[in-house]
């Protein structure tokens, strides 16, 4: 499989993850948190679709991890980068188990408890995802601005997870942490997805890794 094909697979998978995650988070999860009973009982098909969307993100997270690993296989950080992203995908898959159980509850408190459980487990996974982004930034090298945003986003994912468990008054700083994570993550990952589709894997493009600058 050529580097260009691998790059296209990774880029397309990234966009599938983006759209699935936006639907699952903002169209489903936030609605459950705003109106637990009403959403679970009155919009149960949408909730089921949201659970499926989260599973889709897990599947394509694995696809991205594999594609990037092969694309950068000659780089010494390629294997640990892939393993950290795989760990994130595995933990995310475990977290999703909490959501079908939320549909079996008959009180807002128990529904929100399951949602909180999902978010807590996912948060742990994001720590490993952050490590993946830091290594990916080092592997990518160029374009420099993408690598910088990926590195910052990765660091902030790890810091945010640690802050959740270390700071007893984390809620006071939650919005600040959200911005520190969301801004570099959106800029870096969306730019990476576009770059992978348009430029990634082409001859002369990439990171100094022989795998990226030549075909298999």
ZILINPE-V22399 format. One record per backbone hydrogen bond with DSSP energy under -1.0 kcal/mol. NH is the residue of the N-H (numbers start at 1). CO is the residue of the C=O. E is the energy in kcal/mol with one decimal. If there is no record, write none. Layout:
# ZILINPE-V22399
nh->NH co->CO e->E
nh->NH co->CO e->E
This chain:
# ZILINPE-V22399
nh->6 co->2 e->-2.2
nh->7 co->3 e->-2.4
nh->8 co->4 e->-2.2
nh->9 co->5 e->-2.5
nh->10 co->6 e->-2.4
nh->11 co->7 e->-2.7
nh->12 co->8 e->-2.8
nh->13 co->9 e->-2.2
nh->14 co->10 e->-2.1
nh->15 co->11 e->-1.7
nh->16 co->12 e->-2.0
nh->17 co->13 e->-2.5
nh->18 co->14 e->-2.4
nh->19 co->15 e->-2.3
nh->20 co->16 e->-2.5
nh->21 co->17 e->-2.7
nh->22 co->18 e->-2.4
nh->23 co->19 e->-2.2
nh->24 co->20 e->-2.6
nh->25 co->21 e->-2.8
nh->26 co->22 e->-2.3
nh->27 co->23 e->-1.4
nh->29 co->24 e->-2.7
nh->30 co->25 e->-2.3
nh->32 co->28 e->-2.4
nh->33 co->29 e->-2.2
nh->34 co->30 e->-1.7
nh->35 co->31 e->-2.5
nh->39 co->35 e->-2.5
nh->40 co->36 e->-2.3
nh->41 co->37 e->-2.6
nh->42 co->38 e->-2.2
nh->43 co->39 e->-1.7
nh->47 co->43 e->-2.0
nh->48 co->44 e->-2.3
nh->49 co->45 e->-2.1
nh->50 co->46 e->-2.2
nh->51 co->47 e->-2.2
nh->52 co->48 e->-2.3
nh->53 co->49 e->-2.2
nh->54 co->50 e->-2.1
nh->55 co->51 e->-1.9
nh->56 co->52 e->-2.1
nh->57 co->53 e->-1.9
nh->58 co->54 e->-1.5
nh->59 co->55 e->-2.3
nh->60 co->56 e->-2.5
nh->61 co->57 e->-1.6
nh->62 co->58 e->-1.7
nh->63 co->59 e->-1.6
nh->64 co->60 e->-2.5
nh->65 co->61 e->-2.5
nh->66 co->62 e->-2.5
nh->67 co->63 e->-2.8
nh->68 co->64 e->-2.8
nh->69 co->65 e->-1.8
nh->70 co->66 e->-2.4
nh->71 co->67 e->-2.4
nh->72 co->68 e->-2.1
nh->73 co->70 e->-1.3
nh->75 co->72 e->-2.6
nh->78 co->75 e->-1.7
nh->81 co->77 e->-2.2
nh->82 co->78 e->-2.3
nh->83 co->79 e->-2.5
nh->84 co->80 e->-2.3
nh->85 co->81 e->-1.8
nh->86 co->82 e->-2.6
nh->87 co->83 e->-2.4
nh->88 co->84 e->-1.9
nh->89 co->85 e->-2.3
nh->90 co->86 e->-2.7
nh->91 co->87 e->-2.5
nh->92 co->88 e->-2.4
nh->93 co->89 e->-2.2
nh->94 co->90 e->-1.8
nh->95 co->91 e->-2.3
nh->96 co->92 e->-1.9
nh->97 co->94 e->-1.2
nh->98 co->95 e->-1.9
nh->99 co->96 e->-1.5
nh->101 co->97 e->-1.0
nh->102 co->98 e->-1.1
nh->103 co->99 e->-1.1
nh->104 co->101 e->-1.1
nh->105 co->102 e->-1.2
nh->111 co->107 e->-2.2
nh->112 co->108 e->-2.8
nh->113 co->109 e->-1.7
nh->114 co->110 e->-1.9
nh->115 co->111 e->-2.1
nh->116 co->112 e->-2.6
nh->117 co->113 e->-2.2
nh->118 co->114 e->-2.4
nh->119 co->115 e->-2.6
nh->120 co->116 e->-2.3
nh->121 co->117 e->-2.3
nh->122 co->118 e->-2.5
nh->123 co->119 e->-2.1
nh->124 co->120 e->-1.6
nh->125 co->121 e->-1.8
nh->126 co->122 e->-2.0
nh->129 co->125 e->-1.9
nh->130 co->126 e->-2.2
nh->131 co->127 e->-1.5
nh->132 co->128 e->-2.0
nh->133 co->129 e->-2.2
nh->134 co->130 e->-2.0
nh->135 co->131 e->-2.2
nh->136 co->132 e->-2.9
nh->137 co->133 e->-2.5
nh->138 co->134 e->-1.6
nh->139 co->135 e->-2.4
nh->140 co->136 e->-3.0
nh->141 co->137 e->-2.2
nh->142 co->140 e->-3.1
nh->147 co->143 e->-2.0
nh->148 co->144 e->-2.4
nh->149 co->145 e->-2.0
nh->150 co->146 e->-2.6
nh->151 co->147 e->-2.3
nh->152 co->148 e->-2.5
nh->153 co->149 e->-2.8
nh->154 co->150 e->-2.7
nh->155 co->151 e->-2.4
nh->156 co->152 e->-2.4
nh->157 co->153 e->-2.4
nh->158 co->154 e->-1.9
nh->159 co->155 e->-2.6
nh->160 co->156 e->-2.9
nh->161 co->157 e->-2.3
nh->162 co->158 e->-2.3
nh->163 co->159 e->-2.7
nh->164 co->160 e->-2.1
nh->165 co->161 e->-1.2
nh->166 co->162 e->-1.9
nh->167 co->163 e->-2.5
nh->170 co->167 e->-1.3
nh->172 co->169 e->-1.7
nh->173 co->170 e->-2.1
nh->177 co->173 e->-2.5
nh->178 co->174 e->-2.5
nh->179 co->175 e->-2.0
nh->180 co->176 e->-2.4
nh->181 co->177 e->-1.8
nh->182 co->178 e->-3.2
nh->183 co->179 e->-2.0
nh->185 co->181 e->-1.7
nh->186 co->182 e->-2.9
nh->187 co->183 e->-2.4
nh->188 co->184 e->-2.8
nh->189 co->185 e->-2.7
nh->190 co->186 e->-1.8
nh->191 co->187 e->-1.4
nh->192 co->188 e->-2.1
nh->193 co->189 e->-2.4
nh->194 co->190 e->-2.1
nh->195 co->191 e->-2.7
nh->196 co->192 e->-2.9
nh->197 co->193 e->-1.6
nh->198 co->194 e->-2.4
nh->199 co->195 e->-3.2
nh->200 co->195 e->-2.6
nh->202 co->199 e->-1.5
nh->205 co->202 e->-2.3
nh->213 co->209 e->-1.4
